[in-house]
Amino acid sequence: MGKPRGLNTARKMNTHRRLQRWADKDYNRRMLNHLGPFAGSSHVKGIVVEKLGVEAKQPNSAIRKCVRVQLIKNGKKICAFVPNDGCLNFVEENDEVLIAGFGRSGHAVGDRPGIRFKTVKVAGVGLYALYREKKEKPRS
């Protein structure tokens, strides 16, 4: 048969285009609002619920230091990686932390199974500044 053509096919072409757009992954995500725990923002604040170690995937053998965080904006609980050696010591339970994505748009990175976020700030101070001893964590 082929495509519908001619003067009276506008409705047919519109509906066809509307249906075909759902095959586009970006359009589908945008329309269905699959935004994840961040709800569209790049960073989000949360409260540390617990500190935990996550075993790395094969063939690596390590315990990756992570924190379980309850987000302030919607109450969802997520697991966030704490970067750098010994930085878990700066993070206490009930601290307010700033969480960012891990750089793969909602996918886990490297050998950390299911961990899609990383910790950026603790109690309003950058984690890297604490690690480099440029700043101190405020006493509360």
C-alpha positions as CSV (number, residue, x, y, z in Angstrom):
1,M,0.0,0.0,0.0
2,G,2.5,2.7,1.1
3,K,2.0,6.0,2.9
4,P,-1.3,7.8,2.9
5,R,-0.9,10.8,0.6
6,G,-3.1,13.6,-0.6
7,L,-5.2,16.5,0.7
8,N,-7.3,14.6,3.1
9,T,-4.7,12.6,5.1
10,A,-3.7,15.2,7.8
11,R,-5.6,13.4,10.6
12,K,-4.1,10.0,9.6
13,M,-0.6,11.3,9.4
14,N,-0.9,13.2,12.7
15,T,-2.1,10.1,14.6
16,H,0.6,7.9,13.0
17,R,3.3,10.4,14.0
18,R,1.9,10.6,17.5
19,L,2.0,6.8,17.9
20,Q,5.5,6.5,16.3
21,R,7.0,9.0,18.7
22,W,6.6,6.5,21.6
23,A,9.4,4.5,20.0
24,D,11.8,7.3,20.7
25,K,13.4,6.6,24.1
26,D,13.9,10.2,25.1
27,Y,10.3,11.1,24.3
28,N,9.0,8.1,26.2
29,R,11.0,9.1,29.3
30,R,9.9,12.7,29.1
31,M,6.2,11.9,28.7
32,L,6.0,9.2,31.4
33,N,8.0,11.3,33.9
34,H,10.4,8.5,34.9
35,L,12.5,10.9,36.8
36,G,13.9,8.7,39.5
37,P,14.5,9.8,43.1
38,F,16.0,13.2,42.2
39,A,12.7,14.2,40.5
40,G,14.5,16.1,37.7
41,S,17.1,18.0,39.7
42,S,20.9,17.5,39.4
43,H,21.7,17.4,43.2
44,V,19.5,16.7,46.2
45,K,19.9,16.9,50.0
46,G,19.3,14.0,52.4
47,I,19.9,12.7,55.9
48,V,22.3,9.8,56.5
49,V,20.4,6.8,57.8
50,E,23.3,4.3,58.0
51,K,26.8,3.6,56.8
52,L,27.4,0.4,54.9
53,G,30.0,-1.4,52.8
54,V,29.1,-2.8,49.4
55,E,31.1,-5.6,47.9
56,A,32.6,-4.9,44.5
57,K,31.6,-7.0,41.5
58,Q,33.9,-9.7,40.1
59,P,36.8,-9.8,39.3
60,N,37.5,-7.0,41.8
61,S,37.6,-7.7,45.5
62,A,36.9,-4.7,47.8
63,I,34.3,-3.2,50.1
64,R,33.1,0.1,48.7
65,K,32.1,2.5,51.4
66,C,28.5,3.8,50.9
67,V,25.8,5.6,52.9
68,R,22.1,5.0,53.0
69,V,20.4,8.4,52.6
70,Q,16.8,9.4,53.0
71,L,16.1,12.3,50.7
72,I,14.5,15.4,52.2
73,K,12.4,16.4,49.2
74,N,10.4,13.1,48.8
75,G,11.5,10.8,51.6
76,K,12.9,8.1,49.2
77,K,15.9,6.1,50.5
78,I,18.9,5.7,48.2
79,C,22.4,4.3,48.5
80,A,25.2,6.8,47.7
81,F,29.0,6.1,47.3
82,V,31.4,8.0,49.5
83,P,34.5,8.8,47.3
84,N,38.2,9.0,48.4
85,D,40.2,7.0,50.9
86,G,38.9,7.5,54.5
87,C,36.1,9.9,53.7
88,L,33.6,7.7,55.4
89,N,35.1,9.0,58.7
90,F,33.8,12.5,57.9
91,V,30.2,11.2,57.5
92,E,28.2,10.5,60.6
93,E,24.6,9.2,61.0
94,N,22.0,11.9,60.9
95,D,24.3,14.3,59.0
96,E,22.9,16.3,56.1
97,V,24.6,15.3,52.8
98,L,24.4,16.6,49.3
99,I,24.0,13.8,46.7
100,A,24.8,14.0,43.0
101,G,24.5,11.5,40.2
102,F,27.4,9.3,39.3
103,G,27.7,10.5,35.7
104,R,26.0,7.7,33.7
105,S,22.4,9.0,33.8
106,G,20.9,6.6,36.3
107,H,23.3,3.7,35.7
108,A,25.7,2.1,38.1
109,V,29.4,2.9,37.5
110,G,32.3,0.4,37.4
111,D,32.3,-2.4,39.9
112,R,29.8,-0.8,42.3
113,P,26.6,-2.8,41.9
114,G,23.4,-0.8,41.9
115,I,25.0,2.4,43.2
116,R,23.9,5.3,41.0
117,F,24.8,8.3,43.3
118,K,27.8,9.8,45.1
119,T,28.2,12.1,48.1
120,V,29.4,15.6,47.4
121,K,29.0,17.6,50.6
122,V,28.7,16.8,54.3
123,A,27.1,19.3,56.6
124,G,27.5,22.0,54.0
125,V,31.2,21.4,53.5
126,G,32.7,19.8,50.4
127,L,33.9,16.2,50.9
128,Y,37.0,16.8,48.9
129,A,37.9,19.9,51.0
130,L,37.6,17.8,54.1
131,Y,39.7,15.1,52.5
132,R,42.5,17.6,51.5
133,E,42.2,19.1,55.0
134,K,41.4,22.5,53.5
135,K,38.3,22.9,55.7
136,E,36.9,21.4,58.9
137,K,33.5,20.0,59.5
138,P,31.5,22.4,61.6
139,R,30.7,21.3,65.2
140,S,27.0,21.0,65.8
